[in-house]
Amino acid sequence: MTERKPPGVSFESFVDKQIREASERGEFSSLSGFGKPLPDDAAPYDELWWIKGKMHREGASVLPPSLALRKAAEDAEAEVAAAVSESQVRRILGEINTRIGEALLRPPAGPPLNLKPFDVETTVERWRAQRSA
């Protein structure tokens, strides 16, 4: 705990002295941002900056369900391209097709889905052709 400001000493010099002494003792060296540059402050002020930062750090999504499913379908295509076995390709496509099928039965909130289930056999053939090339 800090000591009280003595009477007759300006507030600024009292605070500066405490900061300097704490810095000399090394009390700031264990802070998470120590030695890192400050973030860019040229962007316009956003009053929700801390919420957006926390969501970014935690990987949370704020997309409507239909857009989140479209993103999941794109990610599934990328996973298929990186898959190492045909069974893995079929598993990936089965999972995303299940999600797409459920969304087609009960359309999610947000923009139109504009998705249809993947044709598993056609996608597997395309995956085989890419693997042999």
N, CA, C and O atoms as CSV, one atom per row, in Angstrom:
chain,resi,resn,atom,element,x,y,z
A,1,MET,N,N,0.848,-1.174,0.000
A,1,MET,CA,C,0.000,0.000,0.000
A,1,MET,C,C,0.892,1.234,0.000
A,1,MET,O,O,1.955,1.261,0.620
A,2,THR,N,N,0.436,2.232,-0.698
A,2,THR,CA,C,1.231,3.452,-0.790
A,2,THR,C,C,0.982,4.348,0.421
A,2,THR,O,O,-0.036,4.254,1.107
A,3,GLU,N,N,1.938,5.197,0.642
A,3,GLU,CA,C,1.792,6.153,1.749
A,3,GLU,C,C,0.936,7.321,1.297
A,3,GLU,O,O,0.734,7.518,0.098
A,4,ARG,N,N,0.444,8.078,2.223
A,4,ARG,CA,C,-0.376,9.238,1.910
A,4,ARG,C,C,0.500,10.382,1.411
A,4,ARG,O,O,1.663,10.504,1.797
A,5,LYS,N,N,-0.061,11.198,0.568
A,5,LYS,CA,C,0.657,12.357,0.049
A,5,LYS,C,C,0.885,13.344,1.192
A,5,LYS,O,O,-0.056,13.748,1.875
A,6,PRO,N,N,2.135,13.721,1.388
A,6,PRO,CA,C,2.410,14.699,2.448
A,6,PRO,C,C,1.859,16.067,2.085
A,6,PRO,O,O,1.816,16.424,0.908
A,7,PRO,N,N,1.445,16.822,3.059
A,7,PRO,CA,C,0.941,18.169,2.758
A,7,PRO,C,C,2.067,19.051,2.213
A,7,PRO,O,O,3.220,18.953,2.632
A,8,GLY,N,N,1.702,19.899,1.282
A,8,GLY,CA,C,2.673,20.823,0.723
A,8,GLY,C,C,3.406,20.278,-0.491
A,8,GLY,O,O,4.113,21.035,-1.155
A,9,VAL,N,N,3.265,18.985,-0.810
A,9,VAL,CA,C,3.911,18.391,-1.987
A,9,VAL,C,C,2.854,18.293,-3.072
A,9,VAL,O,O,1.732,17.847,-2.831
A,10,SER,N,N,3.233,18.722,-4.282
A,10,SER,CA,C,2.246,18.669,-5.365
A,10,SER,C,C,1.905,17.214,-5.680
A,10,SER,O,O,2.741,16.320,-5.549
A,11,PHE,N,N,0.688,17.005,-6.087
A,11,PHE,CA,C,0.211,15.650,-6.360
A,11,PHE,C,C,1.032,14.994,-7.457
A,11,PHE,O,O,1.399,13.825,-7.343
A,12,GLU,N,N,1.326,15.742,-8.528
A,12,GLU,CA,C,2.065,15.178,-9.660
A,12,GLU,C,C,3.449,14.710,-9.238
A,12,GLU,O,O,3.847,13.598,-9.586
A,13,SER,N,N,4.175,15.503,-8.519
A,13,SER,CA,C,5.519,15.095,-8.132
A,13,SER,C,C,5.473,13.914,-7.155
A,13,SER,O,O,6.368,13.070,-7.181
A,14,PHE,N,N,4.469,13.839,-6.311
A,14,PHE,CA,C,4.322,12.729,-5.379
A,14,PHE,C,C,4.094,11.420,-6.144
A,14,PHE,O,O,4.720,10.406,-5.835
A,15,VAL,N,N,3.208,11.438,-7.135
A,15,VAL,CA,C,2.914,10.251,-7.932
A,15,VAL,C,C,4.125,9.866,-8.769
A,15,VAL,O,O,4.476,8.689,-8.849
A,16,ASP,N,N,4.764,10.848,-9.393
A,16,ASP,CA,C,5.951,10.557,-10.196
A,16,ASP,C,C,7.038,9.901,-9.363
A,16,ASP,O,O,7.710,8.980,-9.825
A,17,LYS,N,N,7.207,10.370,-8.153
A,17,LYS,CA,C,8.221,9.798,-7.266
A,17,LYS,C,C,7.884,8.345,-6.939
A,17,LYS,O,O,8.772,7.492,-6.943
A,18,GLN,N,N,6.622,8.053,-6.658
A,18,GLN,CA,C,6.236,6.678,-6.348
A,18,GLN,C,C,6.439,5.749,-7.548
A,18,GLN,O,O,6.895,4.615,-7.397
A,19,ILE,N,N,6.097,6.239,-8.731
A,19,ILE,CA,C,6.290,5.434,-9.940
A,19,ILE,C,C,7.767,5.175,-10.166
A,19,ILE,O,O,8.156,4.045,-10.461
A,20,ARG,N,N,8.591,6.193,-10.035
A,20,ARG,CA,C,10.029,6.035,-10.229
A,20,ARG,C,C,10.618,5.034,-9.237
A,20,ARG,O,O,11.409,4.172,-9.618
A,21,GLU,N,N,10.234,5.146,-7.974
A,21,GLU,CA,C,10.763,4.226,-6.959
A,21,GLU,C,C,10.309,2.785,-7.214
A,21,GLU,O,O,11.092,1.850,-7.050
A,22,ALA,N,N,9.051,2.605,-7.613
A,22,ALA,CA,C,8.561,1.261,-7.911
A,22,ALA,C,C,9.283,0.681,-9.119
A,22,ALA,O,O,9.588,-0.511,-9.152
A,23,SER,N,N,9.553,1.517,-10.101
A,23,SER,CA,C,10.293,1.064,-11.283
A,23,SER,C,C,11.708,0.656,-10.911
A,23,SER,O,O,12.215,-0.350,-11.408
A,24,GLU,N,N,12.345,1.419,-10.051
A,24,GLU,CA,C,13.699,1.087,-9.607
A,24,GLU,C,C,13.721,-0.225,-8.825
A,24,GLU,O,O,14.696,-0.972,-8.897
A,25,ARG,N,N,12.661,-0.507,-8.085
A,25,ARG,CA,C,12.583,-1.761,-7.334
A,25,ARG,C,C,12.250,-2.939,-8.252
A,25,ARG,O,O,12.336,-4.090,-7.823
A,26,GLY,N,N,11.872,-2.677,-9.500
A,26,GLY,CA,C,11.548,-3.740,-10.449
A,26,GLY,C,C,10.131,-4.267,-10.324
A,26,GLY,O,O,9.850,-5.387,-10.750
A,27,GLU,N,N,9.248,-3.492,-9.755
A,27,GLU,CA,C,7.883,-3.959,-9.544
A,27,GLU,C,C,7.053,-3.999,-10.824
A,27,GLU,O,O,5.982,-4.607,-10.834
A,28,PHE,N,N,7.512,-3.375,-11.894
A,28,PHE,CA,C,6.777,-3.384,-13.155
A,28,PHE,C,C,7.265,-4.479,-14.103
A,28,PHE,O,O,6.598,-4.764,-15.097
A,29,SER,N,N,8.396,-5.088,-13.823
A,29,SER,CA,C,8.991,-6.040,-14.767
A,29,SER,C,C,8.194,-7.333,-14.888
A,29,SER,O,O,8.380,-8.064,-15.862
A,30,SER,N,N,7.319,-7.643,-13.943
A,30,SER,CA,C,6.554,-8.885,-14.026
A,30,SER,C,C,5.176,-8.683,-14.655
A,30,SER,O,O,4.391,-9.629,-14.718
A,31,LEU,N,N,4.871,-7.493,-15.114
A,31,LEU,CA,C,3.580,-7.235,-15.736
A,31,LEU,C,C,3.518,-7.868,-17.119
A,31,LEU,O,O,4.542,-8.015,-17.787
A,32,SER,N,N,2.320,-8.240,-17.548
A,32,SER,CA,C,2.164,-8.971,-18.809
A,32,SER,C,C,2.615,-8.165,-20.033
A,32,SER,O,O,3.099,-8.755,-20.999
A,33,GLY,N,N,2.475,-6.859,-20.018
A,33,GLY,CA,C,2.848,-6.056,-21.185
A,33,GLY,C,C,4.225,-5.444,-21.099
A,33,GLY,O,O,4.576,-4.603,-21.927
A,34,PHE,N,N,5.025,-5.849,-20.106
A,34,PHE,CA,C,6.336,-5.231,-19.907
A,34,PHE,C,C,7.226,-5.461,-21.124
A,34,PHE,O,O,7.377,-6.595,-21.580
A,35,GLY,N,N,7.812,-4.397,-21.646
A,35,GLY,CA,C,8.723,-4.477,-22.772
A,35,GLY,C,C,8.053,-4.535,-24.126
A,35,GLY,O,O,8.737,-4.591,-25.148
A,36,LYS,N,N,6.731,-4.522,-24.161
A,36,LYS,CA,C,5.997,-4.589,-25.429
A,36,LYS,C,C,5.532,-3.181,-25.796
A,36,LYS,O,O,5.248,-2.366,-24.918
A,37,PRO,N,N,5.457,-2.899,-27.102
A,37,PRO,CA,C,4.987,-1.562,-27.501
A,37,PRO,C,C,3.508,-1.393,-27.179
A,37,PRO,O,O,2.758,-2.366,-27.100
A,38,LEU,N,N,3.110,-0.158,-26.999
A,38,LEU,CA,C,1.701,0.137,-26.766
A,38,LEU,C,C,0.910,-0.096,-28.043
A,38,LEU,O,O,1.448,0.093,-29.134
A,39,PRO,N,N,-0.352,-0.500,-27.941
A,39,PRO,CA,C,-1.153,-0.698,-29.150
A,39,PRO,C,C,-1.354,0.622,-29.891
A,39,PRO,O,O,-1.284,1.703,-29.305
A,40,ASP,N,N,-1.603,0.505,-31.185
A,40,ASP,CA,C,-1.791,1.688,-32.026
A,40,ASP,C,C,-3.035,2.447,-31.579
A,40,ASP,O,O,-4.113,1.865,-31.460
A,41,ASP,N,N,-2.887,3.726,-31.337
A,41,ASP,CA,C,-4.031,4.530,-30.902
A,41,ASP,C,C,-4.563,5.421,-32.017
A,41,ASP,O,O,-5.322,6.352,-31.748
A,42,ALA,N,N,-4.179,5.152,-33.270
A,42,ALA,CA,C,-4.640,5.968,-34.387
A,42,ALA,C,C,-6.073,5.611,-34.779
A,42,ALA,O,O,-6.733,6.402,-35.453
A,43,ALA,N,N,-6.566,4.452,-34.379
A,43,ALA,CA,C,-7.925,4.043,-34.732
A,43,ALA,C,C,-8.936,4.893,-33.959
A,43,ALA,O,O,-8.640,5.363,-32.860
A,44,PRO,N,N,-10.120,5.088,-34.527
A,44,PRO,CA,C,-11.130,5.856,-33.802
A,44,PRO,C,C,-11.553,5.128,-32.528
A,44,PRO,O,O,-11.470,3.902,-32.451
A,45,TYR,N,N,-11.998,5.875,-31.544
A,45,TYR,CA,C,-12.374,5.296,-30.255
A,45,TYR,C,C,-13.587,4.399,-30.411
A,45,TYR,O,O,-14.564,4.764,-31.066
A,46,ASP,N,N,-13.519,3.236,-29.810
A,46,ASP,CA,C,-14.625,2.286,-29.795
A,46,ASP,C,C,-14.930,1.968,-28.346
A,46,ASP,O,O,-14.074,1.440,-27.636
A,47,GLU,N,N,-16.137,2.281,-27.894
A,47,GLU,CA,C,-16.437,2.084,-26.483
A,47,GLU,C,C,-16.539,0.611,-26.100
A,47,GLU,O,O,-16.541,0.288,-24.912
A,48,LEU,N,N,-16.624,-0.281,-27.072
A,48,LEU,CA,C,-16.685,-1.722,-26.791
A,48,LEU,C,C,-15.342,-2.400,-27.034
A,48,LEU,O,O,-15.298,-3.610,-27.258
A,49,TRP,N,N,-14.246,-1.645,-26.993
A,49,TRP,CA,C,-12.926,-2.191,-27.307
A,49,TRP,C,C,-12.561,-3.359,-26.409
A,49,TRP,O,O,-11.971,-4.332,-26.879
A,50,TRP,N,N,-12.893,-3.286,-25.145
A,50,TRP,CA,C,-12.498,-4.354,-24.220
A,50,TRP,C,C,-13.300,-5.630,-24.455
A,50,TRP,O,O,-12.769,-6.730,-24.297
A,51,ILE,N,N,-14.582,-5.495,-24.834
A,51,ILE,CA,C,-15.394,-6.677,-25.141
A,51,ILE,C,C,-14.863,-7.354,-26.394
A,51,ILE,O,O,-14.722,-8.577,-26.434
A,52,LYS,N,N,-14.568,-6.558,-27.416
A,52,LYS,CA,C,-14.050,-7.126,-28.659
A,52,LYS,C,C,-12.697,-7.782,-28.442
A,52,LYS,O,O,-12.421,-8.838,-29.011
A,53,GLY,N,N,-11.849,-7.166,-27.625
A,53,GLY,CA,C,-10.543,-7.753,-27.325
A,53,GLY,C,C,-10.673,-9.077,-26.598
A,53,GLY,O,O,-9.963,-10.031,-26.914
A,54,LYS,N,N,-11.573,-9.147,-25.626
A,54,LYS,CA,C,-11.771,-10.395,-24.869
A,54,LYS,C,C,-12.316,-11.482,-25.780
A,54,LYS,O,O,-11.868,-12.627,-25.715
A,55,MET,N,N,-13.271,-11.140,-26.622
A,55,MET,CA,C,-13.824,-12.131,-27.541
A,55,MET,C,C,-12.766,-12.632,-28.509
A,55,MET,O,O,-12.735,-13.818,-28.834
A,56,HIS,N,N,-11.897,-11.735,-28.972
A,56,HIS,CA,C,-10.823,-12.134,-29.875
A,56,HIS,C,C,-9.851,-13.079,-29.171
A,56,HIS,O,O,-9.443,-14.092,-29.739
A,57,ARG,N,N,-9.479,-12.743,-27.926
A,57,ARG,CA,C,-8.554,-13.599,-27.170
A,57,ARG,C,C,-9.138,-14.977,-26.903
A,57,ARG,O,O,-8.413,-15.972,-26.895
A,58,GLU,N,N,-10.452,-15.039,-26.685
A,58,GLU,CA,C,-11.092,-16.307,-26.357
A,58,GLU,C,C,-11.630,-17.042,-27.580
A,58,GLU,O,O,-12.160,-18.146,-27.460
A,59,GLY,N,N,-11.495,-16.435,-28.750
A,59,GLY,CA,C,-11.940,-17.092,-29.975
A,59,GLY,C,C,-13.451,-17.161,-30.124
A,59,GLY,O,O,-13.956,-18.030,-30.834
A,60,ALA,N,N,-14.172,-16.281,-29.482
A,60,ALA,CA,C,-15.632,-16.277,-29.559
A,60,ALA,C,C,-16.079,-15.676,-30.886
A,60,ALA,O,O,-15.380,-14.853,-31.478
A,61,SER,N,N,-17.234,-16.091,-31.334
A,61,SER,CA,C,-17.768,-15.617,-32.603
A,61,SER,C,C,-19.051,-14.834,-32.364
A,61,SER,O,O,-19.834,-15.160,-31.472
A,62,VAL,N,N,-19.252,-13.823,-33.152
A,62,VAL,CA,C,-20.480,-13.044,-33.063
A,62,VAL,C,C,-21.262,-13.119,-34.367
A,62,VAL,O,O,-22.128,-12.282,-34.622
A,63,LEU,N,N,-20.963,-14.107,-35.186
A,63,LEU,CA,C,-21.675,-14.266,-36.443
A,63,LEU,C,C,-23.070,-14.823,-36.202
A,63,LEU,O,O,-23.274,-15.608,-35.276
A,64,PRO,N,N,-24.029,-14.425,-37.027
A,64,PRO,CA,C,-25.346,-15.072,-36.961
A,64,PRO,C,C,-25.181,-16.564,-37.281
A,64,PRO,O,O,-24.233,-16.936,-37.973
A,65,PRO,N,N,-26.075,-17.416,-36.796
A,65,PRO,CA,C,-25.921,-18.861,-37.000
A,65,PRO,C,C,-25.761,-19.274,-38.464
A,65,PRO,O,O,-24.986,-20.182,-38.767
A,66,SER,N,N,-26.484,-18.619,-39.373
A,66,SER,CA,C,-26.374,-19.019,-40.784
A,66,SER,C,C,-24.981,-18.696,-41.341
A,66,SER,O,O,-24.420,-19.482,-42.105
A,67,LEU,N,N,-24.427,-17.545,-40.959
A,67,LEU,CA,C,-23.081,-17.206,-41.428
A,67,LEU,C,C,-22.029,-18.074,-40.757
A,67,LEU,O,O,-21.025,-18.425,-41.378
A,68,ALA,N,N,-22.251,-18.426,-39.488
A,68,ALA,CA,C,-21.317,-19.325,-38.803
A,68,ALA,C,C,-21.296,-20.685,-39.488
A,68,ALA,O,O,-20.236,-21.300,-39.601
A,69,LEU,N,N,-22.454,-21.166,-39.947
A,69,LEU,CA,C,-22.503,-22.452,-40.647
A,69,LEU,C,C,-21.828,-22.358,-42.010
A,69,LEU,O,O,-21.161,-23.303,-42.431
A,70,ARG,N,N,-21.987,-21.249,-42.697
A,70,ARG,CA,C,-21.263,-21.065,-43.967
A,70,ARG,C,C,-19.756,-21.099,-43.743
A,70,ARG,O,O,-19.016,-21.700,-44.522
A,71,LYS,N,N,-19.311,-20.450,-42.673
A,71,LYS,CA,C,-17.881,-20.461,-42.334
A,71,LYS,C,C,-17.425,-21.883,-42.006
A,71,LYS,O,O,-16.339,-22.300,-42.409
A,72,ALA,N,N,-18.262,-22.629,-41.272
A,72,ALA,CA,C,-17.927,-24.010,-40.944
A,72,ALA,C,C,-17.823,-24.854,-42.211
A,72,ALA,O,O,-16.975,-25.743,-42.294
A,73,ALA,N,N,-18.681,-24.583,-43.202
A,73,ALA,CA,C,-18.613,-25.317,-44.469
A,73,ALA,C,C,-17.318,-24.995,-45.209
A,73,ALA,O,O,-16.705,-25.890,-45.792
A,74,GLU,N,N,-16.894,-23.739,-45.194
A,74,GLU,CA,C,-15.614,-23.373,-45.810
A,74,GLU,C,C,-14.453,-24.049,-45.092
A,74,GLU,O,O,-13.519,-24.542,-45.725
A,75,ASP,N,N,-14.523,-24.066,-43.766
A,75,ASP,CA,C,-13.478,-24.718,-42.987
A,75,ASP,C,C,-13.439,-26.219,-43.274
A,75,ASP,O,O,-12.366,-26.822,-43.309
A,76,ALA,N,N,-14.621,-26.819,-43.480
A,76,ALA,CA,C,-14.677,-28.249,-43.791
A,76,ALA,C,C,-13.998,-28.530,-45.134
A,76,ALA,O,O,-13.305,-29.537,-45.283
A,77,GLU,N,N,-14.197,-27.646,-46.101
A,77,GLU,CA,C,-13.521,-27.821,-47.394
A,77,GLU,C,C,-12.004,-27.763,-47.224
A,77,GLU,O,O,-11.277,-28.534,-47.849
A,78,ALA,N,N,-11.533,-26.853,-46.384
A,78,ALA,CA,C,-10.090,-26.759,-46.132
A,78,ALA,C,C,-9.590,-28.003,-45.399
A,78,ALA,O,O,-8.493,-28.485,-45.682
A,79,GLU,N,N,-10.382,-28.529,-44.460
A,79,GLU,CA,C,-9.990,-29.750,-43.747
A,79,GLU,C,C,-9.929,-30.938,-44.695
A,79,GLU,O,O,-9.043,-31.784,-44.577
A,80,VAL,N,N,-10.869,-31.005,-45.634
A,80,VAL,CA,C,-10.868,-32.093,-46.622
A,80,VAL,C,C,-9.600,-32.023,-47.460
A,80,VAL,O,O,-8.983,-33.051,-47.739
A,81,ALA,N,N,-9.210,-30.831,-47.859
A,81,ALA,CA,C,-7.997,-30.687,-48.672
A,81,ALA,C,C,-6.758,-31.140,-47.908
A,81,ALA,O,O,-5.801,-31.623,-48.513
A,82,ALA,N,N,-6.766,-30.988,-46.580
A,82,ALA,CA,C,-5.612,-31.359,-45.768
A,82,ALA,C,C,-5.724,-32.765,-45.182
A,82,ALA,O,O,-4.810,-33.220,-44.494
A,83,ALA,N,N,-6.834,-33.458,-45.448
A,83,ALA,CA,C,-7.052,-34.785,-44.872
A,83,ALA,C,C,-6.028,-35.782,-45.414
A,83,ALA,O,O,-5.552,-35.655,-46.543
A,84,VAL,N,N,-5.701,-36.777,-44.585
A,84,VAL,CA,C,-4.677,-37.766,-44.961
A,84,VAL,C,C,-5.272,-39.121,-45.337
A,84,VAL,O,O,-4.561,-39.990,-45.840
A,85,SER,N,N,-6.567,-39.305,-45.098
A,85,SER,CA,C,-7.185,-40.583,-45.461
A,85,SER,C,C,-8.615,-40.349,-45.943
A,85,SER,O,O,-9.249,-39.338,-45.640
A,86,GLU,N,N,-9.092,-41.332,-46.705
A,86,GLU,CA,C,-10.452,-41.225,-47.227
A,86,GLU,C,C,-11.481,-41.286,-46.102
A,86,GLU,O,O,-12.514,-40.619,-46.164
A,87,SER,N,N,-11.202,-42.075,-45.089
A,87,SER,CA,C,-12.148,-42.154,-43.967
A,87,SER,C,C,-12.242,-40.816,-43.242
A,87,SER,O,O,-13.312,-40.440,-42.763
A,88,GLN,N,N,-11.127,-40.101,-43.162
A,88,GLN,CA,C,-11.136,-38.782,-42.537
A,88,GLN,C,C,-11.969,-37.815,-43.373
A,88,GLN,O,O,-12.726,-37.015,-42.824
A,89,VAL,N,N,-11.834,-37.885,-44.696
A,89,VAL,CA,C,-12.624,-37.034,-45.587
A,89,VAL,C,C,-14.111,-37.313,-45.399
A,89,VAL,O,O,-14.915,-36.387,-45.297
A,90,ARG,N,N,-14.470,-38.592,-45.354
A,90,ARG,CA,C,-15.878,-38.956,-45.189
A,90,ARG,C,C,-16.423,-38.506,-43.825
A,90,ARG,O,O,-17.575,-38.086,-43.723
A,91,ARG,N,N,-15.596,-38.595,-42.790
A,91,ARG,CA,C,-16.030,-38.168,-41.460
A,91,ARG,C,C,-16.292,-36.659,-41.444
A,91,ARG,O,O,-17.307,-36.206,-40.914
A,92,ILE,N,N,-15.367,-35.882,-42.030
A,92,ILE,CA,C,-15.509,-34.421,-42.083
A,92,ILE,C,C,-16.778,-34.042,-42.833
A,92,ILE,O,O,-17.557,-33.206,-42.375
A,93,LEU,N,N,-16.976,-34.666,-43.992
A,93,LEU,CA,C,-18.164,-34.352,-44.799
A,93,LEU,C,C,-19.440,-34.800,-44.105
A,93,LEU,O,O,-20.460,-34.116,-44.194
A,94,GLY,N,N,-19.405,-35.930,-43.417
A,94,GLY,CA,C,-20.584,-36.402,-42.688
A,94,GLY,C,C,-20.992,-35.433,-41.595
A,94,GLY,O,O,-22.177,-35.150,-41.417
A,95,GLU,N,N,-20.008,-34.922,-40.862
A,95,GLU,CA,C,-20.307,-33.978,-39.777
A,95,GLU,C,C,-20.914,-32.685,-40.303
A,95,GLU,O,O,-21.911,-32.202,-39.766
A,96,ILE,N,N,-20.315,-32.120,-41.356
A,96,ILE,CA,C,-20.834,-30.848,-41.866
A,96,ILE,C,C,-22.176,-31.058,-42.567
A,96,ILE,O,O,-23.053,-30.198,-42.494
A,97,ASN,N,N,-22.341,-32.198,-43.245
A,97,ASN,CA,C,-23.632,-32.478,-43.887
A,97,ASN,C,C,-24.742,-32.623,-42.854
A,97,ASN,O,O,-25.874,-32.214,-43.110
A,98,THR,N,N,-24.441,-33.193,-41.700
A,98,THR,CA,C,-25.434,-33.308,-40.628
A,98,THR,C,C,-25.859,-31.916,-40.167
A,98,THR,O,O,-27.050,-31.645,-40.012
A,99,ARG,N,N,-24.893,-31.046,-39.952
A,99,ARG,CA,C,-25.208,-29.680,-39.514
A,99,ARG,C,C,-26.009,-28.923,-40.576
A,99,ARG,O,O,-26.954,-28.203,-40.254
A,100,ILE,N,N,-25.620,-29.093,-41.847
A,100,ILE,CA,C,-26.341,-28.408,-42.932
A,100,ILE,C,C,-27.759,-28.948,-43.025
A,100,ILE,O,O,-28.704,-28.177,-43.192
A,101,GLY,N,N,-27.922,-30.268,-42.920
A,101,GLY,CA,C,-29.256,-30.871,-42.985
A,101,GLY,C,C,-30.164,-30.363,-41.890
A,101,GLY,O,O,-31.332,-30.064,-42.140
A,102,GLU,N,N,-29.638,-30.259,-40.662
A,102,GLU,CA,C,-30.434,-29.733,-39.550
A,102,GLU,C,C,-30.832,-28.277,-39.799
A,102,GLU,O,O,-31.947,-27.867,-39.478
A,103,ALA,N,N,-29.917,-27.509,-40.369
A,103,ALA,CA,C,-30.204,-26.094,-40.642
A,103,ALA,C,C,-31.225,-25.946,-41.765
A,103,ALA,O,O,-32.002,-24.991,-41.776
A,104,LEU,N,N,-31.226,-26.876,-42.700
A,104,LEU,CA,C,-32.219,-26.805,-43.773
A,104,LEU,C,C,-33.615,-27.148,-43.255
A,104,LEU,O,O,-34.609,-26.613,-43.744
A,105,LEU,N,N,-33.688,-28.041,-42.265
A,105,LEU,CA,C,-34.991,-28.387,-41.683
A,105,LEU,C,C,-35.537,-27.263,-40.810
A,105,LEU,O,O,-36.735,-26.981,-40.827
A,106,ARG,N,N,-34.660,-26.629,-40.053
A,106,ARG,CA,C,-35.034,-25.501,-39.183
A,106,ARG,C,C,-34.110,-24.340,-39.509
A,106,ARG,O,O,-33.056,-24.197,-38.890
A,107,PRO,N,N,-34.487,-23.515,-40.467
A,107,PRO,CA,C,-33.587,-22.428,-40.880
A,107,PRO,C,C,-33.178,-21.552,-39.699
A,107,PRO,O,O,-34.022,-21.114,-38.917
A,108,PRO,N,N,-31.873,-21.301,-39.577
A,108,PRO,CA,C,-31.388,-20.464,-38.475
A,108,PRO,C,C,-31.687,-18.990,-38.717
A,108,PRO,O,O,-32.002,-18.571,-39.830
A,109,ALA,N,N,-31.580,-18.223,-37.645
A,109,ALA,CA,C,-31.781,-16.778,-37.755
A,109,ALA,C,C,-30.639,-16.164,-38.553
A,109,ALA,O,O,-29.530,-16.697,-38.592
A,110,GLY,N,N,-30.925,-15.060,-39.171
A,110,GLY,CA,C,-29.895,-14.351,-39.921
A,110,GLY,C,C,-30.150,-14.424,-41.409
A,110,GLY,O,O,-31.255,-14.748,-41.845
A,111,PRO,N,N,-29.128,-14.123,-42.188
A,111,PRO,CA,C,-29.274,-14.134,-43.646
A,111,PRO,C,C,-29.578,-15.546,-44.157
A,111,PRO,O,O,-29.386,-16.525,-43.436
A,112,PRO,N,N,-30.046,-15.646,-45.393
A,112,PRO,CA,C,-30.348,-16.965,-45.952
A,112,PRO,C,C,-29.114,-17.877,-45.910
A,112,PRO,O,O,-27.981,-17.414,-46.044
A,113,LEU,N,N,-29.352,-19.152,-45.728
A,113,LEU,CA,C,-28.264,-20.111,-45.572
A,113,LEU,C,C,-27.495,-20.312,-46.877
A,113,LEU,O,O,-26.264,-20.306,-46.876
A,114,ASN,N,N,-28.207,-20.489,-47.984
A,114,ASN,CA,C,-27.579,-20.686,-49.298
A,114,ASN,C,C,-26.544,-21.806,-49.281
A,114,ASN,O,O,-25.476,-21.675,-49.879
A,115,LEU,N,N,-26.853,-22.894,-48.605
A,115,LEU,CA,C,-25.971,-24.061,-48.573
A,115,LEU,C,C,-26.775,-25.297,-48.887
A,115,LEU,O,O,-27.974,-25.358,-48.614
A,116,LYS,N,N,-26.118,-26.273,-49.457
A,116,LYS,CA,C,-26.715,-27.591,-49.601
A,116,LYS,C,C,-25.669,-28.600,-49.166
A,116,LYS,O,O,-24.475,-28.301,-49.196
A,117,PRO,N,N,-26.092,-29.785,-48.764
A,117,PRO,CA,C,-25.116,-30.772,-48.306
A,117,PRO,C,C,-24.106,-31.096,-49.397
A,117,PRO,O,O,-24.421,-31.063,-50.586
A,118,PHE,N,N,-22.889,-31.411,-48.972
A,118,PHE,CA,C,-21.838,-31.794,-49.907
A,118,PHE,C,C,-22.162,-33.163,-50.509
A,118,PHE,O,O,-22.683,-34.042,-49.823
A,119,ASP,N,N,-21.849,-33.336,-51.798
A,119,ASP,CA,C,-21.942,-34.656,-52.421
A,119,ASP,C,C,-20.670,-35.404,-52.021
A,119,ASP,O,O,-19.580,-35.108,-52.510
A,120,VAL,N,N,-20.828,-36.366,-51.133
A,120,VAL,CA,C,-19.676,-37.043,-50.540
A,120,VAL,C,C,-18.848,-37.759,-51.608
A,120,VAL,O,O,-17.625,-37.624,-51.634
A,121,GLU,N,N,-19.500,-38.513,-52.484
A,121,GLU,CA,C,-18.756,-39.302,-53.478
A,121,GLU,C,C,-17.977,-38.401,-54.443
A,121,GLU,O,O,-16.822,-38.686,-54.762
A,122,THR,N,N,-18.605,-37.322,-54.903
A,122,THR,CA,C,-17.915,-36.396,-55.809
A,122,THR,C,C,-16.727,-35.749,-55.106
A,122,THR,O,O,-15.656,-35.606,-55.697
A,123,THR,N,N,-16.912,-35.361,-53.860
A,123,THR,CA,C,-15.832,-34.718,-53.108
A,123,THR,C,C,-14.698,-35.700,-52.848
A,123,THR,O,O,-13.529,-35.321,-52.920
A,124,VAL,N,N,-15.020,-36.945,-52.547
A,124,VAL,CA,C,-13.984,-37.961,-52.320
A,124,VAL,C,C,-13.204,-38.205,-53.603
A,124,VAL,O,O,-11.980,-38.330,-53.567
A,125,GLU,N,N,-13.896,-38.274,-54.735
A,125,GLU,CA,C,-13.204,-38.455,-56.023
A,125,GLU,C,C,-12.264,-37.277,-56.310
A,125,GLU,O,O,-11.137,-37.469,-56.766
A,126,ARG,N,N,-12.738,-36.073,-56.039
A,126,ARG,CA,C,-11.899,-34.884,-56.243
A,126,ARG,C,C,-10.694,-34.924,-55.311
A,126,ARG,O,O,-9.591,-34.550,-55.710
A,127,TRP,N,N,-10.894,-35.378,-54.061
A,127,TRP,CA,C,-9.806,-35.495,-53.098
A,127,TRP,C,C,-8.778,-36.520,-53.588
A,127,TRP,O,O,-7.573,-36.281,-53.507
A,128,ARG,N,N,-9.256,-37.664,-54.099
A,128,ARG,CA,C,-8.333,-38.683,-54.644
A,128,ARG,C,C,-7.515,-38.118,-55.810
A,128,ARG,O,O,-6.309,-38.344,-55.901
A,129,ALA,N,N,-8.187,-37.384,-56.693
A,129,ALA,CA,C,-7.474,-36.807,-57.854
A,129,ALA,C,C,-6.406,-35.823,-57.413
A,129,ALA,O,O,-5.320,-35.784,-57.991
A,130,GLN,N,N,-6.707,-35.023,-56.390
A,130,GLN,CA,C,-5.711,-34.072,-55.895
A,130,GLN,C,C,-4.551,-34.792,-55.233
A,130,GLN,O,O,-3.407,-34.351,-55.348
A,131,ARG,N,N,-4.822,-35.890,-54.545
A,131,ARG,CA,C,-3.766,-36.646,-53.872
A,131,ARG,C,C,-2.834,-37.328,-54.878
A,131,ARG,O,O,-1.632,-37.447,-54.637
A,132,SER,N,N,-3.398,-37.776,-56.009
A,132,SER,CA,C,-2.561,-38.470,-56.991
A,132,SER,C,C,-1.747,-37.497,-57.849
A,132,SER,O,O,-0.737,-37.873,-58.444
A,133,ALA,N,N,-2.197,-36.252,-57.901
A,133,ALA,CA,C,-1.486,-35.267,-58.741
A,133,ALA,C,C,-0.240,-34.745,-58.084
A,133,ALA,O,O,0.461,-33.915,-58.662
